Amino acid sequence: MTTPFPGLVLPAALDDVAVVDSAGSGHARVGVRRARASELADAYPAGTHDRELVIEGDPTASAVAALTARLLDDDPRCRRVVLPVPERDLDAIAWAEDAGFRYVVDVETRAGAFSLLVTEPDWVLAQPHILEDIPLKE
């Protein structure tokens, strides 16, 4: 499956741009920025070290998965890498899931409506998610 949003163009304000393998011919680009620097920063609890991806072209899911793993390895304090796709775009969500992301929530901003998908490191996934699982000192 190729990415269903090849028409997007990378914005100017990015921390890094990775050239990755394309599902078609040639290469695609994936922009990386701090999540707190994006228009999505107030749409969910974005952490200081969290990253957001912006995709241009049609990268392979495996190339985006490898880039995401590298981002998490490079910053051990990063709690999540966020990938916004057009809201309820099932093809885009399925592609992101193939790249190792999981759907979290739909949000609306001035820039539009998005479905947010995330990849989190193991140490985040291992944290208790409900109050009964949080160890308390007695």
Backbone torsions as a table, in degrees:
resi	resn	phi	psi	omega
1	MET	NA	132.8	176.1
2	THR	-95.2	161.4	179.9
3	THR	-65.0	134.1	-177.7
4	PRO	-85.7	11.3	-179.3
5	PHE	-131.2	58.9	-178.0
6	PRO	-75.2	-10.4	-176.6
7	GLY	-84.2	-6.1	-178.5
8	LEU	-70.3	145.1	178.7
9	VAL	-116.6	137.4	-178.0
10	LEU	-65.0	136.9	175.2
11	PRO	-72.9	166.5	-177.6
12	ALA	-72.8	-36.1	-173.0
13	ALA	-88.5	85.6	177.5
14	LEU	-129.3	152.4	176.8
15	ASP	-80.9	-30.5	-176.9
16	ASP	-159.0	154.3	173.7
17	VAL	-131.0	123.5	178.4
18	ALA	-104.4	133.2	173.4
19	VAL	-93.4	122.2	-174.2
20	VAL	-127.5	169.6	178.1
21	ASP	-61.0	142.6	179.3
22	SER	-101.2	148.8	174.9
23	ALA	-70.9	-24.2	175.9
24	GLY	-94.8	-135.2	176.3
25	SER	-103.2	150.6	178.4
26	GLY	87.0	-143.5	-175.2
27	HIS	-132.1	160.4	173.7
28	ALA	-119.7	168.9	178.6
29	ARG	-124.5	143.6	176.2
30	VAL	-126.1	117.9	177.4
31	GLY	-86.2	145.4	179.1
32	VAL	-126.0	133.2	174.9
33	ARG	-145.0	162.1	174.3
34	ARG	-67.2	135.0	-177.3
35	ALA	-59.9	-32.8	-179.7
36	ARG	-70.4	-11.7	-179.7
37	ALA	-95.9	3.1	-176.3
38	SER	-102.5	166.2	177.4
39	GLU	-68.5	-10.7	177.9
40	LEU	-87.8	-3.1	-172.7
41	ALA	-55.0	-34.1	-178.7
42	ASP	-96.3	2.6	-177.8
43	ALA	-88.1	-15.3	179.6
44	TYR	-157.5	168.4	-177.7
45	PRO	-75.8	79.1	-178.9
46	ALA	-76.6	130.1	178.7
47	GLY	-87.1	161.0	-179.1
48	THR	-58.3	-35.2	-176.7
49	HIS	-100.0	1.0	179.5
50	ASP	-69.1	150.7	-180.0
51	ARG	-119.4	154.7	175.2
52	GLU	-125.0	140.9	177.2
53	LEU	-103.9	143.4	173.6
54	VAL	-128.1	125.9	-171.8
55	ILE	-106.4	136.5	174.2
56	GLU	-126.0	124.1	-179.1
57	GLY	95.7	-149.8	-176.5
58	ASP	-132.9	69.3	-179.8
59	PRO	-65.8	153.9	174.3
60	THR	-72.1	151.1	177.8
61	ALA	-61.2	-37.1	-179.1
62	SER	-67.3	-34.0	177.6
63	ALA	-67.5	-39.7	178.7
64	VAL	-69.9	-38.1	176.9
65	ALA	-62.1	-42.2	179.3
66	ALA	-66.4	-41.6	177.4
67	LEU	-62.4	-43.1	179.9
68	THR	-62.4	-44.0	177.8
69	ALA	-61.0	-40.5	178.5
70	ARG	-64.4	-41.3	178.7
71	LEU	-60.9	-43.3	179.7
72	LEU	-67.7	-36.9	177.7
73	ASP	-68.0	-38.4	-177.0
74	ASP	-70.1	-26.3	-179.9
75	ASP	-132.2	93.6	-177.5
76	PRO	-61.9	-14.2	178.6
77	ARG	-90.7	-3.7	178.4
78	CYS	-70.8	122.7	-178.7
79	ARG	-90.0	-23.4	-179.1
80	ARG	-163.2	151.4	168.3
81	VAL	-112.9	125.4	-174.0
82	VAL	-105.5	137.7	175.6
83	LEU	-126.0	106.6	175.8
84	PRO	-83.4	136.9	173.9
85	VAL	-128.2	163.0	178.0
86	PRO	-55.2	136.3	-175.2
87	GLU	-53.2	131.3	175.9
88	ARG	59.7	20.3	176.2
89	ASP	-81.0	97.6	-172.7
90	LEU	-63.4	-33.0	176.7
91	ASP	-66.3	-43.4	179.0
92	ALA	-65.7	-40.6	178.7
93	ILE	-64.8	-43.8	178.9
94	ALA	-63.0	-41.4	177.4
95	TRP	-61.6	-45.4	179.6
96	ALA	-62.2	-39.3	177.2
97	GLU	-64.0	-36.8	174.7
98	ASP	-63.0	-27.4	179.2
99	ALA	-87.1	5.5	176.0
100	GLY	96.4	8.1	179.4
101	PHE	-93.4	158.7	174.1
102	ARG	-125.9	143.1	179.6
103	TYR	-67.1	138.5	179.4
104	VAL	-120.5	-55.3	-171.3
105	VAL	-162.6	156.3	170.1
106	ASP	-98.6	138.2	179.9
107	VAL	-134.3	158.0	174.3
108	GLU	-121.9	136.9	176.2
109	THR	-133.2	178.2	175.4
110	ARG	-63.3	-27.2	-178.8
111	ALA	-79.8	-16.5	-180.0
112	GLY	145.6	-169.7	-179.8
113	ALA	-109.5	134.6	-174.1
114	PHE	-134.5	149.7	164.7
115	SER	-98.6	127.8	-178.9
116	LEU	-99.8	131.6	175.4
117	LEU	-121.0	148.7	-177.2
118	VAL	-134.6	155.1	165.3
119	THR	-122.0	131.9	-178.8
120	GLU	-124.7	146.7	177.4
121	PRO	-69.9	162.3	-177.8
122	ASP	-56.2	-36.6	-176.6
123	TRP	-66.7	-27.1	176.3
124	VAL	-76.9	-43.6	-178.9
125	LEU	-64.5	-25.4	-179.0
126	ALA	-80.8	-9.1	-179.0
127	GLN	-70.3	146.9	176.3
128	PRO	-61.8	138.4	-178.1
129	HIS	-108.4	-8.4	176.5
130	ILE	-131.3	153.1	-173.9
131	LEU	-56.6	-36.1	-178.0
132	GLU	-64.6	-23.2	-178.4
133	ASP	-89.5	-10.1	-178.5
134	ILE	-75.8	121.6	-179.4
135	PRO	-69.6	129.0	179.2
136	LEU	-114.8	143.0	178.2
137	LYS	-80.6	128.3	-179.2
138	GLU	-105.1	NA	NA
